[in-house]
Amino acid sequence: MSKNELTTTTGQYVQAPPRTAPTGDVVLELAEITKQFGGETAVEEISIDVHEGELLTLLGPSGCGKTTTLRMIAGLTDPTEGTIRLDGEKVAGSSTAVAPENRDVGLVFQEFALFPHLTVGENIAFGLTDDDGADEYGRVQEMLELVDLEGYEDRNPESLSGGERQRVALARSLAPEPDVLLLDEPFSNLDVRLRIEMRQEVRRILKEAGVTAISVTHDQEEALSISDRVAIMNDGQVEQIGRPEDVFGHPESRFVASFLGQASFLSGTVVEGGVDTALGLLDNDQLDGSIDAYRGAAVDVLVRPDDLRAKPCPPGGTDGEIVHRQYTGPAFVYQVEMDSGDVVHCQHNHATDFEHGTRVCVELQAEHSLAWYPAE
């Protein structure tokens, strides 16, 4: 149950202010899309509008339905129920099933799928037709410039690095100027260093081209770093959709809170003026939304490692014990088992070094409002 569903006899949860809506016309519309395979429901009543020039990422764990959703948009599988419209034209639903090749949609596969017997230039030109109304050579050169591969037109794909092959695959998909570009786990075949570099490079290319794009990934950092909006999926449904900073900072369900980042929860009781926790009173100003109506209710308050600090305390005045520590290079993340039974994580600069078993006090240092949920 999400906090939006928490009710009492005295009132309803008051939602936070609405998110800023994306600008631009709606290019792609998914209306109550459902996909069933036999008795299994892979996607259930998803409704999403994607706007012109937007980069939307479908993010979720394996098996959540994000790839099935992408395949329905591409026309590789048909929805069981609901409709899909592209530029206002229905392409799926109610006995309509426009073939993939007749949808103005480009697709970048995680394997890149370049033709090894064709040159880079021939790969990029592969999807162009006489109907594109542009000189083929000129369009190929334009794409090579866009992806920073000028002079590569005669190269063989096998001679390219992973990042260069990805750029060629992107250029090939963009060359016919599709209404929507679909990216299926586009960085999964790259090593960690190159993956980080290519995220921002792909975003630059998409924004410079002005293309509307939908990406699918299970990588949180990737989704949060490149997307205009993120749709968090779980068990075939969209749990939350919004700007990366909104879904991370104000998760609307416990699943979203737990899935994004490293989440800990402080158990507490709603009292006059806030929530009483093991770290003291969290007043109303520190919490998302209005909580006064739930006086006496047990709730859990979301805290992340950068919200908390551990510090040495005199014997008898401590809050808990360090039971694990993770060294990440720039920082230590300490897992603290509180005397209250809560387990939280505290992030410190790499120079702050506590030993396993150290008794510590824990301080809340969050400079933002904290999300909360009904206690499990």
Residue pairs with C-beta under 8 A, 6 or more apart in sequence:
1 374
2 252
2 253
2 254
2 373
3 13
3 252
3 253
3 288
3 289
3 371
3 372
3 373
3 374
4 13
4 15
4 252
5 13
6 13
6 294
6 297
6 373
6 374
7 13
8 293
8 294
8 297
10 293
10 295
11 293
12 293
13 289
13 290
13 293
14 289
14 290
15 289
16 250
16 288
16 289
19 242
19 243
19 246
20 243
22 51
22 54
22 228
22 229
23 51
24 51
24 52
24 53
24 54
25 51
25 52
26 49
26 50
26 51
26 52
27 50
27 51
27 52
27 54
27 86
27 87
27 179
27 180
27 212
28 48
28 49
28 50
28 73
28 84
28 85
28 86
28 179
28 180
28 212
28 214
29 48
29 49
29 50
29 83
29 84
29 85
29 86
30 46
30 47
30 48
30 49
30 69
30 73
30 82
30 84
31 47
31 82
31 83
31 84
31 85
31 93
32 45
32 46
32 47
32 81
32 82
32 83
33 43
33 45
33 46
33 47
33 69
33 72
33 79
33 81
33 82
33 83
33 84
33 93
34 41
34 43
34 44
34 45
34 46
34 79
34 80
34 81
34 82
35 41
35 42
35 43
35 65
35 68
35 69
35 72
35 77
35 79
35 80
36 42
36 80
41 236
42 65
42 68
42 236
43 65
43 68
43 69
43 72
43 79
43 236
43 237
44 65
44 235
44 236
44 237
45 81
45 82
45 237
46 65
46 69
46 82
46 236
46 237
46 238
47 82
47 238
48 56
48 231
48 238
48 241
50 56
50 180
50 212
50 214
51 212
52 212
53 207
53 210
53 211
53 212
54 212
54 213
54 228
54 229
55 203
55 206
55 207
55 212
55 213
55 214
55 215
55 226
55 227
55 228
55 229
56 213
56 214
56 215
56 227
56 228
56 229
56 230
56 231
57 214
57 215
57 216
57 217
57 222
57 223
57 226
57 227
57 229
57 230
57 231
58 66
58 69
58 70
58 214
58 215
58 216
58 217
58 231
58 233
59 66
59 217
59 218
59 219
59 220
59 223
59 230
59 231
59 232
59 233
60 66
60 218
60 232
60 233
60 234
60 259
61 218
61 234
61 259
62 218
64 233
64 234
64 235
64 236
65 233
65 235
65 236
65 237
66 216
66 218
66 233
67 184
67 216
68 77
69 216
69 233
70 182
70 184
70 214
70 216
71 77
72 78
72 79
72 84
72 92
73 84
73 105
73 180
73 182
73 214
74 100
74 103
74 105
74 107
74 182
75 91
75 92
75 97
75 98
75 99
75 100
75 102
75 103
75 105
76 100
78 92
78 97
79 92
79 93
81 93
82 93
83 90
83 92
83 93
83 94
83 96
84 90
84 91
84 92
84 93
85 91
86 103
86 104
86 105
86 179
86 180
87 104
87 179
90 96
91 97
91 98
91 103
92 98
104 178
104 179
104 180
105 178
105 179
105 180
105 181
105 182
106 127
106 173
106 174
106 176
106 178
106 180
106 181
106 182
107 173
107 181
107 182
107 183
107 184
108 166
108 169
108 170
108 173
108 181
108 182
108 183
108 184
108 186
109 169
109 184
110 184
110 185
110 186
110 188
110 189
111 189
112 165
112 166
112 168
112 169
112 189
113 169
114 123
114 157
114 165
114 168
114 169
114 172
115 122
115 123
115 126
115 157
116 156
116 157
116 158
118 126
118 157
119 153
119 154
119 155
119 156
119 157
120 144
120 149
120 152
120 153
120 154
120 155
120 156
120 157
120 160
120 168
121 140
121 144
121 152
121 153
121 154
123 157
123 168
123 172
124 139
124 140
124 143
124 144
124 153
124 168
124 171
124 172
124 175
125 136
125 139
125 140
125 175
126 172
127 172
127 173
127 175
127 176
128 134
128 136
128 139
128 175
128 176
129 176
132 139
132 176
132 177
139 175
140 153
140 175
141 150
141 153
143 171
143 172
143 174
143 175
144 150
144 151
144 152
144 153
144 171
146 171
146 174
146 205
146 208
146 209
147 167
147 168
147 170
147 171
147 205
148 167
148 201
149 164
149 167
149 168
149 171
152 160
152 164
152 168
157 165
157 168
160 168
161 194
162 189
162 190
162 191
162 194
163 190
163 194
163 197
163 198
163 201
166 186
166 187
166 190
166 198
166 202
167 201
167 205
170 202
170 205
173 181
174 181
174 205
174 209
174 211
178 211
179 212
180 211
180 212
180 213
180 214
181 206
181 211
181 212
181 213
181 214
182 213
182 214
182 215
182 216
183 202
183 213
183 214
183 215
183 216
184 216
185 216
185 217
185 218
186 202
186 215
186 217
187 195
187 198
187 199
187 202
187 217
187 219
187 222
188 217
188 219
190 198
195 222
199 222
199 225
199 226
200 225
200 226
202 226
203 226
206 213
215 223
215 226
215 227
217 223
220 259
220 260
220 261
223 230
223 244
224 230
224 244
224 248
224 260
225 244
227 244
228 243
229 241
229 242
229 243
229 244
230 241
230 242
230 243
230 244
230 247
231 238
231 240
231 241
232 238
232 239
232 240
232 241
232 247
232 255
232 256
232 259
232 260
233 239
234 255
234 259
239 252
239 253
239 255
239 256
240 247
240 251
240 252
240 253
240 256
241 247
247 256
247 260
248 260
248 261
249 368
250 288
250 369
250 371
251 257
251 260
251 302
251 371
253 373
254 300
254 373
254 376
257 263
257 302
257 371
257 373
261 304
262 304
262 305
262 333
262 345
263 302
263 303
263 304
264 302
264 303
264 304
264 305
264 308
264 342
264 343
264 344
264 345
265 300
265 301
265 302
265 303
265 342
265 373
266 277
266 278
266 279
266 282
266 300
266 301
266 303
266 342
266 344
267 277
267 278
267 298
267 299
267 300
267 340
267 341
267 342
267 375
268 275
268 276
268 277
268 278
268 282
268 298
268 299
268 300
268 301
269 275
269 276
269 296
269 297
269 298
269 299
270 291
270 292
270 294
270 295
270 296
270 297
270 299
271 281
271 295
272 292
272 295
273 281
273 283
273 284
274 281
274 282
274 283
274 284
274 286
274 287
274 291
275 281
275 282
275 287
275 291
275 299
275 301
275 372
277 301
277 340
278 319
278 338
278 339
278 340
278 342
279 319
279 362
279 363
279 364
280 364
282 301
282 364
282 370
284 290
284 291
284 292
285 369
286 366
286 369
286 370
287 301
287 369
287 370
287 372
288 369
288 370
288 371
288 372
291 299
291 372
297 374
297 375
298 374
298 375
299 372
299 373
299 374
299 375
300 372
300 373
300 374
300 375
300 376
301 370
301 371
301 372
302 370
302 371
302 372
302 373
303 344
303 364
303 366
303 370
304 345
305 333
305 345
305 346
305 347
306 347
307 364
307 365
307 366
307 370
308 344
308 345
308 346
308 347
308 362
308 363
308 364
308 365
308 366
309 346
309 348
309 362
309 363
309 365
310 322
310 334
310 336
310 346
310 348
310 354
310 360
310 361
310 362
310 363
311 360
311 361
311 362
311 363
312 358
312 360
312 361
313 319
313 359
313 360
313 361
315 359
317 361
318 339
318 359
318 360
318 361
319 336
319 338
319 339
319 340
319 360
319 361
319 362
320 336
320 337
320 338
320 339
320 340
320 344
320 359
320 360
320 362
321 336
321 337
321 357
321 358
321 359
321 360
322 334
322 335
322 336
322 354
322 355
322 356
322 357
322 358
322 360
323 335
323 336
323 337
323 343
323 356
323 357
324 334
324 335
324 356
325 332
325 333
325 334
325 335
325 354
325 356
326 332
326 333
326 334
326 335
327 350
328 350
329 350
330 349
330 350
331 347
331 348
331 349
331 350
332 347
332 348
332 349
332 350
332 352
332 353
332 354
333 345
333 346
333 347
333 348
334 345
334 346
334 347
334 348
334 354
334 360
335 343
335 344
335 345
336 343
336 344
336 345
336 346
336 360
336 362
337 343
338 344
338 362
344 362
346 362
348 354
354 360
